[in-house]
Amino acid sequence: MSDRAADLVAALAGLKAEAEQQIRAATDGEALQRLKTDYLGRKAGRVSVILRELPSLEADARRTVGQAANEAKAAIEQRLAEAEAALAAAAAPPAGDLTMPSRPAWRGALHPVTLVGTEICEIFHELGFTRAVGPEAETERNNFTALNFPPGHPALDMQPTFYLGTGTLLRSHTSPVQIRVMEAYQPPIRVTIPGRCYRRDPFDASHAPVFTQVEGLCVDEGITFVDLKAAITFFLRRFFAAGVKVRFRPSFFPFTEPSAEVDVECQLCHGTGCPACKGTGWMEILGCGMVDPNVFENVGIDPERYTGWAFGMGLDRAAMLRYRIPDIRMLFEADMRFHRQFVDSA
């Protein structure tokens, strides 16, 4: 490469460095436009002046200087474009009015049914109960047969069921978990069992095809109905109020004998009578009873040695009583005006 070509390449490198320095120092668009004209102008631009000397160079030198000139020109154009974009972004108005107050932050909250279920399990935890769970898709054996529901027994009509196939169904109560627990562990057993259940019920103010239950099971030597009444009464007076009235009524369930329905004083009218309690002053809250010896035999527990009690209640109804909710369908709606009430309860 000739000395002249080397001088031109060095001059182009100097122009490039000088231009980049001046572009960084430019503070407005007018200054950038002057630099663009000064370095890249077609007639008097400093890079253009060097390019006019190409015809006087030999072929090899011409290619070398031409390549250096193109690289310097591209580098200067890129720096100018970046600087113009930065100035435009800095001059753009803010996306919104920064003086306006911010929107209130959304806060998550536990569902009222979850709140009630957690509270119930914690009350029984004080009595030595642990928590157990099981699958929502169950076998007909665990859901009915092992719980002392004979085939064709009229009690089956009490729980219209969603069948998934032969011998498989969506559990209609959480009692199948009792079977699983008693088959997996030997007494003493004390568990609470929360979970979703499914029945072919209408979706109205007091029924839903998907609902949540919690069950309790206590199995040990020497367990009597007195223990059942004491535990249930303790629980209800912790859950509602220390002086709430509780009553036990004889009832029937295939898996318990004897069995009882438990009522509490209506929490809406406090016993004076209202439409919610149908004027009786009482509201049914749960079913319970002593575990039938046939159930123990079905799971391999000796009914001559062990006795036990169990209870089951709907968490949806408990939530309605606790929070004075008039319609069960409100628990399934995604209405934030309703759910926001429970933020401070979490």
VEXKOL-356473 format. One record per residue (C-alpha): residue in one letter; x, y, z. Coordinates in steps of 0.02 Angstrom, whole numbers, padded with zeros to 5 digits, always signed. Layout:
# residues N
aXYZ/...
//
This chain:
# residues 346
m+00000+00000+00000/s+00070+00171-00050/d+00110+00305+00077/r-00036+00410+00015/a-00159+00268+00039/a-00092+00237+00214/d-00113+00420+00256/l-00295+00416+00195/v-00336+00260+00299/a-00261+00343+00453/a-00359+00502+00418/l-00522+00402+00406/a-00486+00318+00573/g-00455+00488+00652/l-00617+00557+00577/k-00714+00411+00648/a-00645+00433+00824/e-00668+00621+00818/a-00847+00605+00756/e-00895+00480+00892/q-00826+00597+01025/q-00922+00748+00958/i-01083+00647+00940/r-01073+00596+01123/a-01054+00778+01172/a-01203+00838+01067/t-01351+00896+01173/d-01487+00925+01043/g-01547+00877+00872/e-01476+01031+00786/a-01300+00988+00844/l-01319+00811+00778/q-01380+00876+00609/r-01227+00991+00596/l-01112+00844+00634/k-01199+00738+00504/t-01174+00871+00371/d-00994+00903+00426/y-00941+00720+00413/l-01060+00641+00288/g-01117+00784+00178/r-01111+00737-00009/k-01013+00890-00064/a-00910+00955+00082/g-00921+00811+00204/r-00752+00762+00273/v-00775+00579+00227/s-00836+00627+00054/v-00681+00734+00025/i-00570+00583+00055/l-00676+00474-00060/r-00643+00597-00204/e-00459+00547-00201/l-00497+00364-00242/p-00480+00383-00432/s-00300+00442-00410/l-00248+00284-00319/e-00192+00117-00386/a-00320-00024-00389/d-00261-00113-00231/a-00246+00049-00134/r-00414+00106-00200/r-00498-00050-00128/t-00413-00030+00041/v-00456+00154+00060/g-00633+00127-00005/q-00666-00010+00123/a-00599+00099+00265/a-00707+00245+00206/n-00866+00137+00202/e-00830+00070+00376/a-00802+00245+00445/k-00961+00309+00362/a-01067+00163+00429/a-00997+00186+00605/i-01035+00372+00606/e-01212+00344+00539/q-01245+00214+00674/r-01184+00330+00813/l-01291+00472+00745/a-01446+00361+00740/e-01418+00301+00919/a-01395+00478+00982/e-01553+00539+00893/a-01654+00395+00968/a-01588+00434+01143/l-01634+00618+01127/a-01808+00573+01063/a-01839+00453+01208/a-01783+00583+01335/a-01898+00714+01260/a-02052+00599+01252/p-02192+00643+01375/p-02226+00518+01519/a-02348+00377+01483/g-02471+00441+01614/d-02504+00579+01735/l-02373+00551+01869/t-02467+00667+01988/m-02619+00551+01997/p-02636+00437+02149/s-02593+00255+02120/r-02725+00120+02106/p-02752+00019+02265/a-02655-00143+02261/w-02757-00302+02242/r-02742-00415+02393/g-02773-00600+02387/a-02879-00687+02518/l-02927-00863+02566/h-03100-00921+02514/p-03226-00921+02658/v-03245-01111+02643/t-03056-01130+02658/l-03054-01016+02810/v-03190-01118+02896/g-03109-01286+02852/t-02940-01230+02919/e-03018-01167+03081/i-03113-01330+03110/c-02958-01437+03081/e-02859-01326+03201/i-02991-01345+03337/f-02984-01534+03323/h-02794-01526+03317/e-02804-01464+03496/l-02889-01631+03536/g-02748-01730+03456/f-02819-01751+03280/t-02709-01748+03125/r-02768-01708+02948/a-02793-01838+02812/v-02839-01822+02628/g-02887-01941+02488/p-02930-01947+02303/e-03089-01870+02234/a-03109-02013+02108/e-03150-02165+02215/t-03197-02347+02204/e-03375-02400+02236/r-03308-02515+02370/n-03230-02373+02472/n-03374-02253+02443/f-03515-02375+02484/t-03481-02560+02516/a-03344-02544+02648/l-03451-02412+02735/n-03591-02540+02761/f-03699-02490+02612/p-03767-02658+02550/p-03798-02672+02362/g-03972-02608+02322/h-03993-02534+02496/p-04117-02387+02499/a-03981-02281+02581/l-03895-02272+02412/d-04037-02162+02353/m-03986-02032+02482/q-03832-01989+02381/p-03860-01976+02192/t-03687-02010+02123/f-03581-01963+01973/y-03513-02127+01903/l-03353-02124+01799/g-03366-02304+01745/t-03398-02476+01814/g-03348-02475+01997/t-03275-02298+01990/l-03359-02135+02040/l-03334-01959+02105/r-03344-01978+02292/s-03511-01924+02364/h-03437-01892+02538/t-03266-01889+02619/s-03300-02051+02715/p-03198-02158+02592/v-03043-02079+02669/q-03094-02155+02835/i-03082-02326+02751/r-02911-02286+02679/v-02846-02223+02847/m-02909-02373+02946/e-02835-02494+02819/a-02667-02404+02824/y-02649-02377+03012/q-02690-02471+03171/p-02782-02384+03315/p-02772-02267+03402/i-02832-02157+03257/r-02884-01975+03265/v-02902-01884+03099/t-02999-01743+03019/i-03034-01760+02833/p-03075-01605+02729/g-03112-01618+02544/r-03227-01591+02396/c-03375-01705+02361/y-03493-01727+02214/r-03678-01768+02205/r-03810-01748+02073/d-03899-01610+02168/p-03983-01457+02092/f-03885-01295+02097/d-03996-01182+02202/a-03987-01071+02356/s-03949-01216+02473/h-03877-01355+02362/a-03730-01375+02244/p-03667-01523+02141/v-03491-01487+02206/f-03471-01452+02390/t-03343-01467+02529/q-03353-01577+02682/v-03248-01611+02834/e-03257-01775+02930/g-03182-01830+03093/l-03138-02007+03148/c-03083-02066+03320/v-03044-02251+03350/d-02971-02322+03511/e-03008-02440+03654/g-03150-02387+03768/i-03223-02248+03658/t-03407-02213+03698/f-03549-02100+03643/v-03506-01989+03791/d-03337-01953+03710/l-03426-01912+03547/k-03545-01788+03630/a-03406-01706+03728/a-03295-01683+03575/i-03433-01617+03463/t-03500-01499+03596/f-03324-01433+03630/f-03297-01405+03444/l-03463-01314+03413/r-03440-01199+03563/r-03265-01155+03504/f-03323-01129+03325/f-03482-01027+03357/a-03489-00958+03535/a-03450-01021+03710/g-03633-01022+03760/v-03712-01084+03598/k-03851-01211+03624/v-03820-01384+03550/r-03939-01531+03534/f-03922-01710+03473/r-04066-01797+03382/p-04075-01984+03341/s-04044-02020+03157/f-03982-02156+03040/f-03824-02179+02938/p-03769-02348+02868/f-03591-02328+02935/t-03632-02275+03115/e-03741-02353+03251/p-03811-02268+03350/s-03818-02110+03243/a-03869-01931+03277/e-03900-01765+03191/v-03829-01615+03283/d-03913-01445+03282/v-03851-01277+03344/e-03950-01126+03391/c-03986-01025+03232/q-03848-00896+03216/l-03961-00778+03118/c-04108-00762+03239/h-04026-00836+03396/g-04170-00953+03428/t-04318-00836+03401/g-04364-00912+03233/c-04330-00848+03056/p-04350-00906+02875/a-04172-00976+02874/c-04212-01099+03015/k-04393-01118+02959/g-04453-01042+03121/t-04379-01179+03231/g-04235-01080+03305/w-04116-01224+03262/m-04003-01262+03115/e-03937-01435+03072/i-03748-01429+03066/l-03680-01607+03060/g-03713-01794+03070/c-03618-01912+03184/g-03621-02079+03271/m-03524-02228+03336/v-03433-02323+03198/d-03532-02478+03149/p-03443-02641+03193/n-03468-02699+03013/v-03358-02556+02953/f-03220-02610+03072/e-03232-02788+03006/n-03220-02725+02826/v-03054-02639+02862/g-02978-02773+02973/i-03001-02690+03144/d-03063-02798+03286/p-03236-02729+03337/e-03228-02826+03500/r-03075-02729+03554/y-03098-02559+03473/t-03240-02434+03462/g-03245-02264+03382/w-03349-02117+03328/a-03359-02013+03171/f-03442-01853+03114/g-03466-01763+02949/m-03520-01587+02906/g-03533-01474+02755/l-03407-01332+02756/d-03514-01231+02636/r-03657-01227+02761/a-03537-01190+02903/a-03467-01043+02804/m-03643-00980+02769/l-03684-00985+02955/r-03520-00907+03008/y-03525-00763+02883/r-03715-00746+02865/i-03713-00790+02679/p-03893-00812+02618/d-03860-00909+02456/i-03734-01050+02429/r-03711-00998+02248/m-03619-00842+02307/l-03476-00956+02361/f-03448-01010+02180/e-03457-00838+02095/a-03301-00739+02051/d-03375-00577+02118/m-03238-00476+02201/r-03367-00369+02292/f-03413-00527+02387/h-03240-00603+02411/r-03159-00439+02463/q-03254-00451+02628/f-03145-00596+02682/v-02975-00514+02652/d-02961-00459+02833/s-03020-00629+02894/a-02872-00720+02816/
//
